[in-house]
């Protein structure tokens, strides 16, 4: 799942070298903390959060196949 999220976020931003994804794993949940360059923050969030919600939806679908719950947090 981390690789999928990293691939999607790197495709969205102008500076893919500054993309950092830190998974925080619990018992049945995984929280992905996504850090990007300040200039790319708007590209990852999108208008009214639509891109961020789309990323969350794709990750939840992938997590369901593995029997886990997923959350995506975009950090500045």
Backbone as a chain_set.jsonl record, in Angstrom:
{"seq": "XXXXXXXXXXXXXXXXXXXXXXXXXXXXXXXXXXXXXXXXXXXXXXXXXXXXXXXXXXXXXXXXXXXXXXXXXXXX", "coords": {"N": [[0.817, -1.195, 0.0], [1.964, 1.211, 0.722], [3.705, 1.678, -1.389], [1.925, 2.066, -3.496], [0.579, 4.429, -2.687], [2.773, 6.166, -2.608], [3.54, 6.172, -5.306], [1.268, 7.373, -6.495], [1.202, 9.925, -5.242], [3.717, 10.995, -5.941], [3.326, 11.276, -8.676], [1.618, 13.404, -8.76], [2.903, 15.733, -7.794], [5.267, 18.512, -8.224], [7.851, 18.324, -7.283], [9.047, 15.484, -6.829], [11.08, 14.32, -5.308], [10.939, 15.238, -2.737], [8.896, 13.97, -1.489], [7.682, 12.251, 1.251], [6.707, 9.371, 2.907], [5.364, 8.056, 5.731], [4.567, 5.212, 7.322], [2.451, 4.423, 10.035], [1.864, 1.854, 12.035], [-0.775, 0.05, 13.53], [-2.713, -2.345, 15.413], [-4.809, -3.363, 13.656], [-4.926, -1.282, 11.953], [-3.544, 1.186, 9.73], [-1.802, 4.151, 9.531], [-0.972, 6.506, 7.218], [1.394, 8.925, 6.95], [1.827, 11.679, 5.038], [4.234, 13.681, 3.605], [5.015, 16.55, 1.774], [6.635, 18.936, -0.438], [6.253, 22.387, 0.467], [5.203, 23.97, -1.643], [3.848, 22.109, -3.147], [1.7, 21.299, -1.707], [-0.977, 22.124, -2.17], [-1.529, 20.781, -4.534], [-1.66, 18.138, -3.791], [-3.755, 18.121, -1.993], [-5.903, 19.355, -3.39], [-8.794, 20.992, -4.916], [-11.175, 21.822, -2.584], [-10.45, 19.544, -1.223], [-10.669, 17.314, -2.853], [-8.795, 15.696, -4.262], [-7.268, 14.652, -2.186], [-9.259, 13.167, -0.887], [-9.806, 11.32, -2.899], [-7.373, 9.923, -2.971], [-7.48, 8.751, -0.448], [-9.71, 7.085, -0.796], [-8.824, 5.245, -2.748], [-6.73, 4.031, -1.345], [-8.166, 2.896, 0.79], [-9.635, 0.982, -0.557], [-7.591, -0.739, -1.404], [-6.657, -1.534, 1.087], [-8.794, -2.924, 2.128], [-8.724, -5.298, 0.763], [-6.639, -6.497, 2.058], [-7.607, -6.766, 4.563], [-7.401, -4.677, 6.412], [-7.587, -1.435, 8.038], [-7.296, 1.889, 6.866], [-5.788, 5.098, 7.039], [-5.12, 8.316, 5.743], [-2.979, 10.935, 6.241], [-2.161, 14.237, 5.541], [0.624, 16.054, 5.958], [2.141, 19.172, 6.847]], "CA": [[0.0, 0.0, 0.0], [2.836, 2.377, 0.767], [4.225, 1.893, -2.733], [0.825, 2.617, -4.282], [0.391, 5.817, -2.283], [3.955, 6.916, -3.033], [3.449, 6.319, -6.763], [0.222, 8.344, -6.808], [1.581, 11.262, -4.781], [4.84, 11.458, -6.773], [2.796, 11.665, -9.984], [0.872, 14.654, -8.624], [3.695, 16.885, -7.358], [6.348, 19.002, -9.08], [9.134, 17.933, -6.699], [8.816, 14.153, -6.253], [12.142, 13.911, -4.396], [10.621, 15.676, -1.368], [7.761, 13.2, -0.976], [8.014, 11.305, 2.316], [5.531, 8.672, 3.416], [5.722, 7.345, 6.954], [3.451, 4.403, 7.829], [2.364, 4.169, 11.468], [1.01, 0.669, 12.072], [-1.401, -0.406, 14.765], [-3.116, -3.752, 15.336], [-5.498, -3.606, 12.39], [-4.994, -0.028, 11.211], [-2.298, 1.799, 9.28], [-1.924, 5.576, 9.232], [0.101, 6.967, 6.357], [1.675, 10.356, 7.064], [2.394, 12.113, 3.763], [4.869, 15.004, 3.638], [5.447, 17.023, 0.462], [7.165, 20.303, -0.418], [5.174, 23.363, 0.718], [4.598, 24.426, -2.893], [3.048, 21.027, -3.703], [0.63, 20.949, -0.778], [-2.27, 22.317, -2.823], [-1.717, 19.777, -5.578], [-2.011, 16.875, -3.146], [-5.068, 18.28, -1.361], [-6.885, 19.618, -4.439], [-9.886, 21.911, -4.589], [-12.111, 21.304, -1.585], [-9.964, 18.26, -0.723], [-11.117, 16.205, -3.706], [-7.691, 14.781, -4.573], [-6.952, 13.944, -0.94], [-10.311, 12.165, -0.676], [-9.621, 10.262, -3.892], [-6.252, 9.108, -2.496], [-7.977, 7.955, 0.682], [-10.613, 6.063, -1.324], [-8.017, 4.211, -3.405], [-6.015, 3.289, -0.303], [-9.127, 2.082, 1.543], [-9.962, -0.18, -1.384], [-6.442, -1.639, -1.331], [-6.568, -2.05, 2.452], [-9.888, -3.88, 2.325], [-8.264, -6.585, 0.236], [-5.726, -7.07, 3.048], [-8.298, -6.866, 5.842], [-6.943, -3.633, 7.315], [-8.171, -0.105, 7.89], [-6.247, 2.816, 6.487], [-6.02, 6.532, 7.108], [-4.066, 9.098, 5.1], [-2.854, 12.281, 6.778], [-1.234, 15.06, 4.776], [1.28, 16.941, 6.918], [2.919, 20.261, 6.25]], "C": [[0.856, 1.252, 0.0], [3.354, 2.712, -0.63], [3.163, 2.509, -3.639], [0.626, 4.092, -3.97], [1.56, 6.681, -2.755], [3.921, 7.167, -4.538], [2.43, 7.4, -7.138], [0.628, 9.763, -6.424], [2.724, 11.816, -5.622], [4.374, 11.904, -8.155], [2.086, 13.015, -9.927], [1.758, 15.889, -8.434], [4.764, 17.269, -8.382], [7.714, 18.544, -8.586], [8.995, 16.559, -6.031], [9.903, 13.687, -5.291], [11.835, 14.287, -2.947], [9.427, 14.941, -0.775], [8.272, 12.198, 0.054], [6.718, 10.682, 2.813], [5.966, 7.797, 4.576], [4.516, 6.53, 7.431], [3.558, 4.196, 9.344], [1.36, 3.032, 11.634], [0.505, 0.379, 13.478], [-1.752, -1.867, 14.614], [-3.745, -4.069, 13.978], [-5.587, -2.347, 11.543], [-3.601, 0.445, 10.819], [-2.604, 3.255, 8.964], [-0.714, 5.962, 8.402], [0.224, 8.476, 6.5], [2.424, 10.773, 5.802], [2.947, 13.525, 3.935], [5.337, 15.34, 2.23], [6.027, 18.427, 0.628], [6.005, 21.28, -0.211], [4.474, 23.844, -0.553], [3.664, 23.376, -3.494], [1.847, 20.651, -2.839], [-0.751, 21.059, -1.433], [-2.561, 21.272, -3.881], [-2.139, 18.441, -4.98], [-3.398, 16.958, -2.507], [-6.153, 18.499, -2.409], [-7.963, 20.58, -3.979], [-10.889, 21.207, -3.704], [-11.736, 19.893, -1.125], [-10.31, 17.075, -1.596], [-10.002, 15.22, -4.02], [-7.306, 13.984, -3.336], [-7.995, 12.859, -0.661], [-10.192, 11.018, -1.671], [-8.47, 9.34, -3.49], [-6.696, 8.2, -1.357], [-8.866, 6.811, 0.195], [-9.839, 4.916, -1.961], [-7.293, 3.367, -2.362], [-6.955, 2.414, 0.518], [-9.518, 0.842, 0.759], [-8.829, -1.21, -1.335], [-6.345, -2.284, 0.055], [-7.648, -3.096, 2.727], [-9.482, -5.262, 1.84], [-7.337, -7.283, 1.232], [-6.356, -7.191, 4.429], [-7.839, -5.844, 6.865], [-7.741, -2.359, 7.1], [-7.036, 0.883, 7.693], [-6.707, 4.242, 6.662], [-4.839, 7.237, 6.475], [-4.098, 10.496, 5.675], [-1.81, 13.038, 5.978], [-0.687, 16.116, 5.733], [2.051, 18.035, 6.196], [4.351, 20.247, 6.76]], "O": [[0.515, 2.242, -0.647], [3.433, 3.88, -1.008], [3.469, 3.377, -4.456], [0.516, 4.913, -4.881], [1.359, 7.793, -3.242], [4.241, 8.267, -4.988], [2.699, 8.241, -7.996], [0.422, 10.699, -7.197], [2.703, 12.993, -5.984], [4.963, 12.812, -8.743], [1.97, 13.695, -10.946], [1.393, 16.979, -8.874], [5.12, 16.492, -9.267], [8.639, 18.392, -9.384], [8.844, 16.474, -4.813], [9.677, 12.749, -4.527], [12.415, 13.711, -2.026], [8.993, 15.261, 0.332], [9.171, 11.404, -0.224], [5.75, 11.386, 3.105], [6.817, 6.919, 4.432], [3.537, 7.11, 7.901], [4.617, 3.84, 9.862], [0.163, 3.209, 11.407], [1.241, 0.45, 14.462], [-1.165, -2.566, 13.787], [-3.267, -4.936, 13.247], [-6.261, -2.347, 10.512], [-2.612, 0.142, 11.488], [-3.541, 3.559, 8.227], [0.427, 5.772, 8.822], [-0.715, 9.217, 6.21], [3.519, 10.282, 5.529], [2.237, 14.441, 4.351], [5.976, 14.521, 1.569], [5.924, 19.03, 1.697], [4.892, 21.021, -0.668], [3.27, 24.097, -0.533], [2.776, 23.721, -4.274], [1.065, 19.775, -3.21], [-1.593, 20.178, -1.262], [-3.718, 20.916, -4.102], [-2.896, 17.695, -5.601], [-4.131, 15.969, -2.486], [-7.22, 17.891, -2.324], [-8.036, 20.937, -2.803], [-11.388, 20.131, -4.034], [-12.6, 19.133, -0.687], [-10.253, 15.936, -1.133], [-10.245, 14.014, -4.043], [-7.048, 12.784, -3.421], [-7.644, 11.755, -0.245], [-10.449, 9.866, -1.321], [-8.566, 8.122, -3.645], [-6.333, 7.025, -1.309], [-8.787, 5.697, 0.713], [-10.161, 3.748, -1.742], [-7.244, 2.142, -2.471], [-6.584, 1.305, 0.903], [-9.712, -0.227, 1.336], [-9.081, -2.411, -1.235], [-5.989, -3.457, 0.17], [-7.423, -4.043, 3.48], [-9.853, -6.274, 2.435], [-7.253, -8.511, 1.252], [-5.713, -7.667, 5.365], [-7.881, -6.112, 8.066], [-8.471, -2.219, 6.118], [-5.959, 0.74, 8.271], [-7.879, 4.558, 6.457], [-3.694, 6.818, 6.643], [-5.124, 11.174, 5.611], [-0.704, 12.543, 5.761], [-1.426, 16.955, 6.247], [2.543, 17.844, 5.084], [5.155, 21.092, 6.367]]}, "num_chains": 1, "name": "protein.A"}
